[in-house]
Amino acid sequence: MNALKEGWFSELGPMFPGQSFSLEVDKVLLEKKSKFQDIAVLDSKTWGRVLVLDGAIQCTDRDEFSYQEMIAHIPLCAHPNPRKVLVIGGGDGGVIREVLKHDTVESATLCEIDGDVIEVAKEYFPKMSSALSDPRVRIRVEDGVKMVETSDECYDVIIVDSS
């Protein structure tokens, strides 16, 4: 992880030239390379646990709910009776957790290309990934575009949570 220096993680990249976002880090819990990306988990001083993919912060314990709630509840509230939901990406499980808060949802499919993200979330982010073990959830580890192209399944709501 080239963005960790002197106890600080800095998110640097071409999306925001000339600026960075930095967090003070207590401990690096995990650094690994999956088939698709670099994965890191950090314990920060003020934002709690942090998931970093390819050098970009994906979520923190402190504020993950705000993103997960917005990306899940708005489309589900716009549908009159969402029963079958597909989430493409979102291997941390937070969107699935929010989706299942809707009483009408009978099944939720998570399609995540990187199974390592799911396993890391289960180990390091148990609150966020807690709903992945719900019996209404089906997990597919594959490319979401290919899955949609080849699947005969119909969904009431499709949420894309990709990085």
Biotite code that builds the C-alpha atoms (Angstrom):
import biotite.structure as struc

atoms = struc.array([
    struc.Atom([0.000, 0.000, 0.000], chain_id="A", res_id=1, res_name="MET", atom_name="CA", element="C"),
    struc.Atom([2.028, 2.927, -1.285], chain_id="A", res_id=2, res_name="ASN", atom_name="CA", element="C"),
    struc.Atom([-0.209, 5.565, 0.311], chain_id="A", res_id=3, res_name="ALA", atom_name="CA", element="C"),
    struc.Atom([0.718, 4.707, 3.932], chain_id="A", res_id=4, res_name="LEU", atom_name="CA", element="C"),
    struc.Atom([3.448, 6.911, 5.343], chain_id="A", res_id=5, res_name="LYS", atom_name="CA", element="C"),
    struc.Atom([4.421, 7.777, 8.912], chain_id="A", res_id=6, res_name="GLU", atom_name="CA", element="C"),
    struc.Atom([1.170, 6.439, 10.389], chain_id="A", res_id=7, res_name="GLY", atom_name="CA", element="C"),
    struc.Atom([-1.112, 8.140, 7.848], chain_id="A", res_id=8, res_name="TRP", atom_name="CA", element="C"),
    struc.Atom([-3.029, 6.631, 4.937], chain_id="A", res_id=9, res_name="PHE", atom_name="CA", element="C"),
    struc.Atom([-3.570, 9.067, 2.067], chain_id="A", res_id=10, res_name="SER", atom_name="CA", element="C"),
    struc.Atom([-5.999, 8.413, -0.738], chain_id="A", res_id=11, res_name="GLU", atom_name="CA", element="C"),
    struc.Atom([-4.310, 9.737, -3.864], chain_id="A", res_id=12, res_name="LEU", atom_name="CA", element="C"),
    struc.Atom([-5.451, 9.329, -7.411], chain_id="A", res_id=13, res_name="GLY", atom_name="CA", element="C"),
    struc.Atom([-6.334, 10.771, -10.786], chain_id="A", res_id=14, res_name="PRO", atom_name="CA", element="C"),
    struc.Atom([-10.006, 11.320, -9.898], chain_id="A", res_id=15, res_name="MET", atom_name="CA", element="C"),
    struc.Atom([-9.081, 14.245, -7.631], chain_id="A", res_id=16, res_name="PHE", atom_name="CA", element="C"),
    struc.Atom([-5.824, 15.745, -8.929], chain_id="A", res_id=17, res_name="PRO", atom_name="CA", element="C"),
    struc.Atom([-4.011, 18.090, -6.599], chain_id="A", res_id=18, res_name="GLY", atom_name="CA", element="C"),
    struc.Atom([-5.657, 16.834, -3.428], chain_id="A", res_id=19, res_name="GLN", atom_name="CA", element="C"),
    struc.Atom([-5.795, 13.848, -1.099], chain_id="A", res_id=20, res_name="SER", atom_name="CA", element="C"),
    struc.Atom([-7.831, 12.581, 1.822], chain_id="A", res_id=21, res_name="PHE", atom_name="CA", element="C"),
    struc.Atom([-5.818, 11.279, 4.763], chain_id="A", res_id=22, res_name="SER", atom_name="CA", element="C"),
    struc.Atom([-6.607, 9.260, 7.872], chain_id="A", res_id=23, res_name="LEU", atom_name="CA", element="C"),
    struc.Atom([-4.316, 8.602, 10.819], chain_id="A", res_id=24, res_name="GLU", atom_name="CA", element="C"),
    struc.Atom([-3.833, 4.848, 11.138], chain_id="A", res_id=25, res_name="VAL", atom_name="CA", element="C"),
    struc.Atom([-3.442, 2.876, 14.360], chain_id="A", res_id=26, res_name="ASP", atom_name="CA", element="C"),
    struc.Atom([-2.800, -0.446, 12.671], chain_id="A", res_id=27, res_name="LYS", atom_name="CA", element="C"),
    struc.Atom([-2.791, -2.106, 9.282], chain_id="A", res_id=28, res_name="VAL", atom_name="CA", element="C"),
    struc.Atom([-4.872, -5.261, 9.773], chain_id="A", res_id=29, res_name="LEU", atom_name="CA", element="C"),
    struc.Atom([-4.679, -6.675, 6.260], chain_id="A", res_id=30, res_name="LEU", atom_name="CA", element="C"),
    struc.Atom([-2.905, -6.077, 2.974], chain_id="A", res_id=31, res_name="GLU", atom_name="CA", element="C"),
    struc.Atom([-3.483, -8.557, 0.179], chain_id="A", res_id=32, res_name="LYS", atom_name="CA", element="C"),
    struc.Atom([-3.815, -8.766, -3.557], chain_id="A", res_id=33, res_name="LYS", atom_name="CA", element="C"),
    struc.Atom([-6.853, -10.553, -4.933], chain_id="A", res_id=34, res_name="SER", atom_name="CA", element="C"),
    struc.Atom([-7.315, -11.681, -8.513], chain_id="A", res_id=35, res_name="LYS", atom_name="CA", element="C"),
    struc.Atom([-8.873, -8.266, -9.232], chain_id="A", res_id=36, res_name="PHE", atom_name="CA", element="C"),
    struc.Atom([-7.459, -5.639, -6.862], chain_id="A", res_id=37, res_name="GLN", atom_name="CA", element="C"),
    struc.Atom([-5.373, -4.673, -3.857], chain_id="A", res_id=38, res_name="ASP", atom_name="CA", element="C"),
    struc.Atom([-7.338, -4.996, -0.610], chain_id="A", res_id=39, res_name="ILE", atom_name="CA", element="C"),
    struc.Atom([-6.404, -3.347, 2.678], chain_id="A", res_id=40, res_name="ALA", atom_name="CA", element="C"),
    struc.Atom([-8.118, -3.065, 6.042], chain_id="A", res_id=41, res_name="VAL", atom_name="CA", element="C"),
    struc.Atom([-6.958, -0.383, 8.440], chain_id="A", res_id=42, res_name="LEU", atom_name="CA", element="C"),
    struc.Atom([-7.842, 0.627, 11.980], chain_id="A", res_id=43, res_name="ASP", atom_name="CA", element="C"),
    struc.Atom([-7.904, 4.420, 11.964], chain_id="A", res_id=44, res_name="SER", atom_name="CA", element="C"),
    struc.Atom([-7.785, 6.735, 14.967], chain_id="A", res_id=45, res_name="LYS", atom_name="CA", element="C"),
    struc.Atom([-11.041, 8.590, 14.250], chain_id="A", res_id=46, res_name="THR", atom_name="CA", element="C"),
    struc.Atom([-13.000, 6.732, 11.538], chain_id="A", res_id=47, res_name="TRP", atom_name="CA", element="C"),
    struc.Atom([-12.824, 3.179, 12.917], chain_id="A", res_id=48, res_name="GLY", atom_name="CA", element="C"),
    struc.Atom([-12.112, 0.332, 10.586], chain_id="A", res_id=49, res_name="ARG", atom_name="CA", element="C"),
    struc.Atom([-11.474, 1.256, 6.938], chain_id="A", res_id=50, res_name="VAL", atom_name="CA", element="C"),
    struc.Atom([-11.801, -0.852, 3.771], chain_id="A", res_id=51, res_name="LEU", atom_name="CA", element="C"),
    struc.Atom([-9.458, 0.244, 0.965], chain_id="A", res_id=52, res_name="VAL", atom_name="CA", element="C"),
    struc.Atom([-9.570, -1.192, -2.572], chain_id="A", res_id=53, res_name="LEU", atom_name="CA", element="C"),
    struc.Atom([-6.823, -0.242, -5.008], chain_id="A", res_id=54, res_name="ASP", atom_name="CA", element="C"),
    struc.Atom([-5.846, 2.680, -2.800], chain_id="A", res_id=55, res_name="GLY", atom_name="CA", element="C"),
    struc.Atom([-9.374, 4.132, -2.637], chain_id="A", res_id=56, res_name="ALA", atom_name="CA", element="C"),
    struc.Atom([-11.361, 4.238, 0.603], chain_id="A", res_id=57, res_name="ILE", atom_name="CA", element="C"),
    struc.Atom([-14.590, 2.257, 0.143], chain_id="A", res_id=58, res_name="GLN", atom_name="CA", element="C"),
    struc.Atom([-16.097, 2.568, 3.595], chain_id="A", res_id=59, res_name="CYS", atom_name="CA", element="C"),
    struc.Atom([-15.373, 3.269, 7.240], chain_id="A", res_id=60, res_name="THR", atom_name="CA", element="C"),
    struc.Atom([-17.131, 2.080, 10.381], chain_id="A", res_id=61, res_name="ASP", atom_name="CA", element="C"),
    struc.Atom([-17.997, 5.657, 11.250], chain_id="A", res_id=62, res_name="ARG", atom_name="CA", element="C"),
    struc.Atom([-19.904, 6.671, 8.133], chain_id="A", res_id=63, res_name="ASP", atom_name="CA", element="C"),
    struc.Atom([-20.664, 3.607, 5.997], chain_id="A", res_id=64, res_name="GLU", atom_name="CA", element="C"),
    struc.Atom([-24.360, 3.769, 6.857], chain_id="A", res_id=65, res_name="PHE", atom_name="CA", element="C"),
    struc.Atom([-24.881, 7.050, 5.009], chain_id="A", res_id=66, res_name="SER", atom_name="CA", element="C"),
    struc.Atom([-23.788, 5.619, 1.664], chain_id="A", res_id=67, res_name="TYR", atom_name="CA", element="C"),
    struc.Atom([-25.463, 2.227, 2.157], chain_id="A", res_id=68, res_name="GLN", atom_name="CA", element="C"),
    struc.Atom([-28.788, 3.759, 3.185], chain_id="A", res_id=69, res_name="GLU", atom_name="CA", element="C"),
    struc.Atom([-28.935, 6.203, 0.275], chain_id="A", res_id=70, res_name="MET", atom_name="CA", element="C"),
    struc.Atom([-28.025, 3.698, -2.437], chain_id="A", res_id=71, res_name="ILE", atom_name="CA", element="C"),
    struc.Atom([-30.504, 1.102, -1.114], chain_id="A", res_id=72, res_name="ALA", atom_name="CA", element="C"),
    struc.Atom([-33.551, 2.870, 0.299], chain_id="A", res_id=73, res_name="HIS", atom_name="CA", element="C"),
    struc.Atom([-34.168, 5.418, -2.457], chain_id="A", res_id=74, res_name="ILE", atom_name="CA", element="C"),
    struc.Atom([-34.692, 2.872, -5.270], chain_id="A", res_id=75, res_name="PRO", atom_name="CA", element="C"),
    struc.Atom([-36.580, 0.480, -2.986], chain_id="A", res_id=76, res_name="LEU", atom_name="CA", element="C"),
    struc.Atom([-38.941, 3.227, -1.830], chain_id="A", res_id=77, res_name="CYS", atom_name="CA", element="C"),
    struc.Atom([-39.519, 4.224, -5.462], chain_id="A", res_id=78, res_name="ALA", atom_name="CA", element="C"),
    struc.Atom([-40.834, 0.724, -6.265], chain_id="A", res_id=79, res_name="HIS", atom_name="CA", element="C"),
    struc.Atom([-44.380, -0.085, -5.063], chain_id="A", res_id=80, res_name="PRO", atom_name="CA", element="C"),
    struc.Atom([-43.598, -3.684, -4.064], chain_id="A", res_id=81, res_name="ASN", atom_name="CA", element="C"),
    struc.Atom([-39.915, -4.686, -4.309], chain_id="A", res_id=82, res_name="PRO", atom_name="CA", element="C"),
    struc.Atom([-39.738, -8.455, -3.769], chain_id="A", res_id=83, res_name="ARG", atom_name="CA", element="C"),
    struc.Atom([-36.657, -9.547, -5.740], chain_id="A", res_id=84, res_name="LYS", atom_name="CA", element="C"),
    struc.Atom([-33.560, -7.366, -5.577], chain_id="A", res_id=85, res_name="VAL", atom_name="CA", element="C"),
    struc.Atom([-30.196, -7.671, -7.306], chain_id="A", res_id=86, res_name="LEU", atom_name="CA", element="C"),
    struc.Atom([-27.123, -5.879, -5.973], chain_id="A", res_id=87, res_name="VAL", atom_name="CA", element="C"),
    struc.Atom([-24.160, -5.793, -8.340], chain_id="A", res_id=88, res_name="ILE", atom_name="CA", element="C"),
    struc.Atom([-20.953, -5.109, -6.428], chain_id="A", res_id=89, res_name="GLY", atom_name="CA", element="C"),
    struc.Atom([-21.283, -4.240, -2.767], chain_id="A", res_id=90, res_name="GLY", atom_name="CA", element="C"),
    struc.Atom([-19.242, -7.173, -1.508], chain_id="A", res_id=91, res_name="GLY", atom_name="CA", element="C"),
    struc.Atom([-18.954, -5.511, 1.895], chain_id="A", res_id=92, res_name="ASP", atom_name="CA", element="C"),
    struc.Atom([-22.614, -6.468, 2.460], chain_id="A", res_id=93, res_name="GLY", atom_name="CA", element="C"),
    struc.Atom([-23.844, -3.056, 3.587], chain_id="A", res_id=94, res_name="GLY", atom_name="CA", element="C"),
    struc.Atom([-26.311, -2.539, 0.752], chain_id="A", res_id=95, res_name="VAL", atom_name="CA", element="C"),
    struc.Atom([-27.748, -6.029, 1.225], chain_id="A", res_id=96, res_name="ILE", atom_name="CA", element="C"),
    struc.Atom([-28.169, -5.259, 4.938], chain_id="A", res_id=97, res_name="ARG", atom_name="CA", element="C"),
    struc.Atom([-30.204, -2.170, 4.067], chain_id="A", res_id=98, res_name="GLU", atom_name="CA", element="C"),
    struc.Atom([-32.201, -3.927, 1.326], chain_id="A", res_id=99, res_name="VAL", atom_name="CA", element="C"),
    struc.Atom([-33.383, -6.558, 3.803], chain_id="A", res_id=100, res_name="LEU", atom_name="CA", element="C"),
    struc.Atom([-34.833, -3.887, 6.088], chain_id="A", res_id=101, res_name="LYS", atom_name="CA", element="C"),
    struc.Atom([-37.731, -3.680, 3.619], chain_id="A", res_id=102, res_name="HIS", atom_name="CA", element="C"),
    struc.Atom([-40.460, -6.139, 4.655], chain_id="A", res_id=103, res_name="ASP", atom_name="CA", element="C"),
    struc.Atom([-41.537, -6.774, 1.068], chain_id="A", res_id=104, res_name="THR", atom_name="CA", element="C"),
    struc.Atom([-38.134, -8.138, -0.003], chain_id="A", res_id=105, res_name="VAL", atom_name="CA", element="C"),
    struc.Atom([-38.351, -11.904, -0.382], chain_id="A", res_id=106, res_name="GLU", atom_name="CA", element="C"),
    struc.Atom([-34.956, -12.467, -1.986], chain_id="A", res_id=107, res_name="SER", atom_name="CA", element="C"),
    struc.Atom([-31.790, -10.476, -2.552], chain_id="A", res_id=108, res_name="ALA", atom_name="CA", element="C"),
    struc.Atom([-28.968, -11.576, -4.820], chain_id="A", res_id=109, res_name="THR", atom_name="CA", element="C"),
    struc.Atom([-25.490, -10.172, -4.333], chain_id="A", res_id=110, res_name="LEU", atom_name="CA", element="C"),
    struc.Atom([-23.314, -10.458, -7.444], chain_id="A", res_id=111, res_name="CYS", atom_name="CA", element="C"),
    struc.Atom([-19.739, -9.535, -6.554], chain_id="A", res_id=112, res_name="GLU", atom_name="CA", element="C"),
    struc.Atom([-16.848, -10.153, -8.952], chain_id="A", res_id=113, res_name="ILE", atom_name="CA", element="C"),
    struc.Atom([-14.274, -10.437, -6.160], chain_id="A", res_id=114, res_name="ASP", atom_name="CA", element="C"),
    struc.Atom([-15.032, -13.133, -3.612], chain_id="A", res_id=115, res_name="GLY", atom_name="CA", element="C"),
    struc.Atom([-12.086, -11.963, -1.513], chain_id="A", res_id=116, res_name="ASP", atom_name="CA", element="C"),
    struc.Atom([-13.947, -8.719, -0.741], chain_id="A", res_id=117, res_name="VAL", atom_name="CA", element="C"),
    struc.Atom([-16.854, -10.729, 0.653], chain_id="A", res_id=118, res_name="ILE", atom_name="CA", element="C"),
    struc.Atom([-14.554, -12.833, 2.833], chain_id="A", res_id=119, res_name="GLU", atom_name="CA", element="C"),
    struc.Atom([-12.661, -9.770, 4.083], chain_id="A", res_id=120, res_name="VAL", atom_name="CA", element="C"),
    struc.Atom([-15.963, -8.060, 4.943], chain_id="A", res_id=121, res_name="ALA", atom_name="CA", element="C"),
    struc.Atom([-17.175, -11.082, 6.890], chain_id="A", res_id=122, res_name="LYS", atom_name="CA", element="C"),
    struc.Atom([-13.958, -11.186, 8.904], chain_id="A", res_id=123, res_name="GLU", atom_name="CA", element="C"),
    struc.Atom([-13.252, -7.488, 9.467], chain_id="A", res_id=124, res_name="TYR", atom_name="CA", element="C"),
    struc.Atom([-16.671, -5.815, 9.079], chain_id="A", res_id=125, res_name="PHE", atom_name="CA", element="C"),
    struc.Atom([-19.130, -8.188, 10.786], chain_id="A", res_id=126, res_name="PRO", atom_name="CA", element="C"),
    struc.Atom([-21.780, -5.519, 11.405], chain_id="A", res_id=127, res_name="LYS", atom_name="CA", element="C"),
    struc.Atom([-21.772, -4.350, 7.803], chain_id="A", res_id=128, res_name="MET", atom_name="CA", element="C"),
    struc.Atom([-21.754, -7.871, 6.364], chain_id="A", res_id=129, res_name="SER", atom_name="CA", element="C"),
    struc.Atom([-24.166, -9.365, 8.921], chain_id="A", res_id=130, res_name="SER", atom_name="CA", element="C"),
    struc.Atom([-27.027, -9.840, 6.446], chain_id="A", res_id=131, res_name="ALA", atom_name="CA", element="C"),
    struc.Atom([-24.959, -11.951, 4.044], chain_id="A", res_id=132, res_name="LEU", atom_name="CA", element="C"),
    struc.Atom([-25.918, -15.016, 6.074], chain_id="A", res_id=133, res_name="SER", atom_name="CA", element="C"),
    struc.Atom([-29.646, -14.241, 5.877], chain_id="A", res_id=134, res_name="ASP", atom_name="CA", element="C"),
    struc.Atom([-31.550, -17.097, 4.173], chain_id="A", res_id=135, res_name="PRO", atom_name="CA", element="C"),
    struc.Atom([-33.097, -14.626, 1.709], chain_id="A", res_id=136, res_name="ARG", atom_name="CA", element="C"),
    struc.Atom([-29.638, -13.784, 0.343], chain_id="A", res_id=137, res_name="VAL", atom_name="CA", element="C"),
    struc.Atom([-27.995, -15.578, -2.538], chain_id="A", res_id=138, res_name="ARG", atom_name="CA", element="C"),
    struc.Atom([-24.358, -14.758, -3.271], chain_id="A", res_id=139, res_name="ILE", atom_name="CA", element="C"),
    struc.Atom([-22.929, -15.106, -6.766], chain_id="A", res_id=140, res_name="ARG", atom_name="CA", element="C"),
    struc.Atom([-19.219, -14.508, -7.248], chain_id="A", res_id=141, res_name="VAL", atom_name="CA", element="C"),
    struc.Atom([-18.992, -13.477, -10.880], chain_id="A", res_id=142, res_name="GLU", atom_name="CA", element="C"),
    struc.Atom([-18.998, -10.505, -13.221], chain_id="A", res_id=143, res_name="ASP", atom_name="CA", element="C"),
    struc.Atom([-22.287, -8.641, -12.785], chain_id="A", res_id=144, res_name="GLY", atom_name="CA", element="C"),
    struc.Atom([-22.616, -7.620, -16.437], chain_id="A", res_id=145, res_name="VAL", atom_name="CA", element="C"),
    struc.Atom([-22.117, -11.195, -17.628], chain_id="A", res_id=146, res_name="LYS", atom_name="CA", element="C"),
    struc.Atom([-24.554, -12.467, -15.007], chain_id="A", res_id=147, res_name="MET", atom_name="CA", element="C"),
    struc.Atom([-27.276, -10.076, -16.160], chain_id="A", res_id=148, res_name="VAL", atom_name="CA", element="C"),
    struc.Atom([-26.609, -10.893, -19.827], chain_id="A", res_id=149, res_name="GLU", atom_name="CA", element="C"),
    struc.Atom([-26.927, -14.638, -19.292], chain_id="A", res_id=150, res_name="THR", atom_name="CA", element="C"),
    struc.Atom([-29.499, -14.870, -16.492], chain_id="A", res_id=151, res_name="SER", atom_name="CA", element="C"),
    struc.Atom([-33.182, -15.626, -16.978], chain_id="A", res_id=152, res_name="ASP", atom_name="CA", element="C"),
    struc.Atom([-33.938, -14.111, -13.558], chain_id="A", res_id=153, res_name="GLU", atom_name="CA", element="C"),
    struc.Atom([-36.155, -11.047, -13.304], chain_id="A", res_id=154, res_name="CYS", atom_name="CA", element="C"),
    struc.Atom([-35.675, -8.481, -10.548], chain_id="A", res_id=155, res_name="TYR", atom_name="CA", element="C"),
    struc.Atom([-37.900, -5.715, -9.263], chain_id="A", res_id=156, res_name="ASP", atom_name="CA", element="C"),
    struc.Atom([-34.937, -3.513, -8.359], chain_id="A", res_id=157, res_name="VAL", atom_name="CA", element="C"),
    struc.Atom([-31.299, -3.637, -9.486], chain_id="A", res_id=158, res_name="ILE", atom_name="CA", element="C"),
    struc.Atom([-28.733, -1.630, -7.521], chain_id="A", res_id=159, res_name="ILE", atom_name="CA", element="C"),
    struc.Atom([-25.212, -1.177, -8.887], chain_id="A", res_id=160, res_name="VAL", atom_name="CA", element="C"),
    struc.Atom([-22.652, -0.591, -6.125], chain_id="A", res_id=161, res_name="ASP", atom_name="CA", element="C"),
    struc.Atom([-19.418, -0.725, -8.063], chain_id="A", res_id=162, res_name="SER", atom_name="CA", element="C"),
    struc.Atom([-16.140, 1.012, -7.455], chain_id="A", res_id=163, res_name="SER", atom_name="CA", element="C"),
])
